C-alpha cells in the first residue's frame, strides 16, 4: 500500500500534487479497512507556508501542504509527511482533542500506516525560511524571525538569551 507511489512517480503524466491526492485516498482507504469505519474526506490545499511541511486543521477537516518542500522532497514527503497529516485528522475523528503527537497519533502511524511516528521532518528549509534579523546578547548572535522582530518594534516585547539571560539587542 505505502510503496505503490514509486511506480506512479515514474509516470510523467502524474503531477506531484496528483500523487499526494492519491496517497491521501490510499491512506483513508487503508484506515477504513483496518478500523472498519468510514471517515469524511478532507479539503486539501497546497498553500502551507514557512518551514512546516504540512498541517492538519482539525475543526475544518483540512490538510495543507507546503508546495516548495513537496517539490524538493517528493518521495519522502509522499511516503511520510502525507500519512503524518492524515493521521492527525483520523485521530481527531476517532478521539476528539488529544495531544498532537500523543499515543493515539503514534498508534495510527505505527499500527495503521506501519510508519515510525516522527514528529518533525528533516527537510532543508533554506528555500522557505523567511527573512531574519540578527540580535545579540553577551554570549552569541541570534537570528530572530520577522514576526519576533516586529513584536519587539511594535509591542515593545523583550527576548532574552537562554544561556546568559541577557536581553537581546538588534545588531546593525
Secondary structure, DSSP 8 states (H G I E B T S, - for coil): -TTHHHHHHT-TTS-HHHHHHHHHHHHHHHHHHHHTS-----EEES---TT-SEEEETTTTEEEE-HHHHHHTHHHIIIIIHHHHHHHHHHHHHHSS--TTSHHHHHIIIIIS-----SS-----TTT---EEEEE-SS-EEEEEHHHHHHHHHH----B-TTT--B-EE--
